[in-house]
């Protein structure tokens, strides 16, 4: 069995048309959700999509041998920095509802990972209300956590700050992991959102490991998207500081976190596994998404990450099984 921990919802266009209306009237016309039928949700998973290389969501995950995919909101759609806060909350709730309906229509194939209404104008404790709703009422198994709700327009508190503690408390109370994944980025000329993801994940790890968070919340489960930003590949810069401080070695602290394999080269995946260990790696593809283009050098999809893992000849069968299945099953209690 293959479990993909990094998937995003494929929603009917009606959801995003409704979002455009919210942005146009800024909540003045109310927050009644869009009318989306079960047939529309079924169809959008089986019909070819131009953004997915003109194949369907199911074609992508079936071709990759994915048996179960954890799906969350499309991060760049989440509009956390928009105002007023109520439109962020409404859109987040409706997106989570569509994820829940998708999981119900395709039982056993998808599990929900919640978006949080991370408006900077709301307190993190208010974000946690949607986490509790999705886990306790809708059966979701985790949540996305965006380190930059301002979407590049201001400097947010780092993840080591007590500002985030109400969310950490709720995650521990519910015993579900958070998947660190940035969202939109408003100054694209300097920093497109794909680069923003990597930079925010890098800062997130640095902040968490430099703070009291993992001591204050020893049961907190954090998965870092896209192989952990830059940290596992630049870890040598942080090793000396751990020695100077005389505390816990940096690599030992790094192994308090988990990392997905959403990297599009075999070399990067190999380095991640060597640095953090097989037991901290979870299979993730983001299929269909950014990597859903054919690599002209070998005819594969860039996001055919199962093939990249298979090509690592020094992994044992048991280690592959841990990456493909066991680690995620244990962490998310699937």
N, C-alpha and C positions, 0 to 999 in steps of 0.2 A: 504493500500500500504506500502511496505517496500523498503526503499532506503538505499543501502549499500555504504557508502562513501569511503570505503577502499578496493578496488579491484585492481588487477594488470592484465595486458594484458596477455593473452595466445596466443602466437605467433607461427607460423610455425617454424620448425627447421631451415629453410633456413635463417631466420633472424640472428640466432646465429652462423650459419656456416659462414655467411658473416662477422659477427663481428670477428670471429676467423681469417679470412683472413686479415681484417684490422689490427689486432694485429700482424700478421705475417709480413706483408710488410710495416707497419707503415705509410701507406698513399702513398707509392711510386707508387702504381698501380692505384691511383685515388679513388674517392669515389662514383662511380656509384652504386646505390642501388641494392639489390637482386631482382630477378624475383619471385614474389609471386602472385599466382592467387587468385581470390575471392573464388574459390572452396577450396583451401588449408586453407584459413582463416575460412571458414564455417566448414570444417572437423575438425580442431583442437579444436573447441569448443564442438563438439558432440561426439568425439571419446574418449574412456577411456585412461587415462594417468597414467603411473606408479608412477609419483611424486604426483599424486592427489588421492592416494588410489585406483588406477585402476578404477576410474570413471571419467566422463567428467566434464568440466567446467560447462556446463549447468545442468548436474545432481546435482552438488553441489549447485548452486544458486537456482534451481527450488526446491530442497529439503528443502532449508531454507526459501522458500517463498519470495525470493528477486525479486522485480519487476523491479528495476532500479539499476544498479551498476556503480559506478564511477571507471573507470579503468585508471591506470597510468603505466609507465614502471615497470618492476620487478626491485626493487632497487639494489639488489646485482649484477645485470647485467650491471649497468650503467658506470662502468670503468672510473669514473671522473678523477682519478689521472694518467691515462695513457698519454703518449706523442707520437707524437706531439698533440697539442690541436685540430687540424683539425679532427682527427679520433674520438675524443669525440663528436665533433660537428656533424659529419656525422652520427654517430650511434644514437645520440639523435634524430636528425631530422627524420631518417628513422623509428625509433621506434614510434615516434609521428605520422608519416604517417600511420603506421600499426594500431595504435589505432584509428585514424580517419576512416580508411577503415572499421575497425570492427564496429564502431558506425554506419556507413552508411549501412553496410550489415544487422545489427540487430537494425533497428530504434526503438527508445523508450526503448530499453533494456539496452544500455550502453551509458554513457556520458564520454567524454575524460577529463583526468587530465594530464597536460603536464609534461614531463621531461625537465629539463633545461641542457644545455651543460656546466656544472659547472667545467670546467677545471680550475685549479688554474693559468694557464698561460693566461687565458682570463680575462678581467675585468668584474665584475658583470653587468655592463651596456650592455656588449655583450651577456651575458646570457639572459638578458631581451628581446633581439630581438626575440628569439625563443618563449618566452612567448607571445609577441604581435602577432606573426604569428599564433600561435595555437589558441589563443582566437578570434582574429578578422577574420581570414580566415577559420579556421577549426571548430569554434564553441565550443572550449574547455571551461570548467567551472571552472578550477582551475589549480594549478601547484604543483608538489612536490618540496620541498626545502630541500636539503641535508646540514646539518650544518657542515659537514666535507668533503669537496671536496678532501682533501689529503688522505682519506681512511685509517686513522690511521698512516700515515707515517710522519706527521708533525703536528704542532699545528695551526689550522686555526684561523682567527679572530672570536671572539664570536659573536652571533647574535645581541648583543647590540652595536656592533661596526659600525661606519659610513661606513665601507667597504660595507655593505649590503644595503645601502640606495637606490642605483639605482633599486634594485629588489623591495624593498618596494614601491618605487614611482610608478613603473610599475603596481604592484598589485593593488594599490589604484586607479590609473588612469583607469585601466580596470575593477575595482570593482569585482575582483575574489579572493577567498581565496587561501592561501598557506597551504599545508599539510606538516608539518615538518616530515621528514622521512629520516634517514640516509641511506647510500648506502653500498658499499662494505667495507671490512676491511682487509688490507693486512697482519697484524701480527696475524693470527688466533690462534697460540699457546697460546697467552695471552688473546685474546679477539675475540671470534667468532662473525660473523656479527650480529647474533640475539641479543647478549649482547651489541654489539656496538650500535645497534639501540636504545636500552633502555637508555644507558648511554648518548648518544648524545642528545636524547630528553629531558633528565633530565637537562643537561647543557644548552640546548636551552631555556628552561623555566626560569631557574635561570638567565640567561643572559638578556633575554627580560625584565623580571620584575625588574631587577636591573639597567636598563638603561633608556634612554630618548625615546626609540623607540615608545612606545605606546602613549606618549605625542606628539611626533613629527608627528606621523601618527595615529591620532585618528580613522580613518576609516579602518585601517589595519585589515584584517580578518586572523587569524592564527588558524589552527586546529592542535593539537598535536597527533600524532599516538600512538597506543598501550597504550591508557589510560593516556598519559602524562609522560611516563617513570616512574621514582620513586617519582616525586614531590607530587602528590595527596596522596600518602601513607606514606610519610615522612614529610608532611606539618608542623607538630608540631615543627620541627627543625627551621622553618622560621618564625613562628608566633612571638616569642619574639623580633626578630630584627625589625619587623614592629612597635612594641610598643616602643622600644627604640628610633627609628628614629623619632617617632612622626608624621609620614606621613600617607599615605593610608594604611589601614590594609592589610596584605598579602593576605588574602582570597579574599578581594575585587579586588586586582590586578590580582589574579589568574583567577577570573571570567571574565577577559577581553579576555581570550582565550577560545577555544572550544576543546573538547576531544572526540576521538572515543572510541567505546566500544570493541576494538580489544584486549580483555583479555579473557583468556580461563577458568576462574573460576567464579562462581556466586558471591563468596565473594569479589573478586576484583572489579567486576562491581558494586556491591552494595556500596562498600566504595567510589568508584569514584563518583557515583551519590550523595551520602550523602555529600561529600566534596565540589564538584563544582556546584551541582544543576542539576535538570533534564534539564533545559533550555540550559545548556552548553554541553550536551552529544549528540553525533551523532552516529547512529548505524553503525558499521563497523565490517567486519568479516575477511578480507584478504582471502576470499574463492575464488578459491582453493589455498592453500599455506601451510605455516608452520604447521597450526593446522589441516590439512586434513589427520588425522589418527583417527582410532576408539579408543575411550577410553574403555579399557577392563572392567572397573568397571561398566559401564552402557550401553555400546553398542552404544553410540552416537559418532558422530564426535566431536573432541575437539573444532572445530570452529563452532559448531551449537550454535552460540551466541544468536540467536532468542529464543532458548529454555531456555537459562540461564536467559535472560531478562523476559521471560514469568514466570519463576519460582520465581521471586521476588514478594512475595505476598503483599507487602505494596505499590506497585505502583498502581495508579489508571489507568483506561482505557485511560483517557486523557493524563496522563504522558507517558504511553507506546506509544501512538500515536505520542507524541512529539519526543520521542527517535527514533522510527522506521521511522518517515516520516517528520513531520512538521519542526523540527529544521533544517534538511538538506535542505528541499525544500526552506525554507526562506533564509538560508545562501548562498546557491549556486544558488539561483534564478531559480529553476528548473520548 
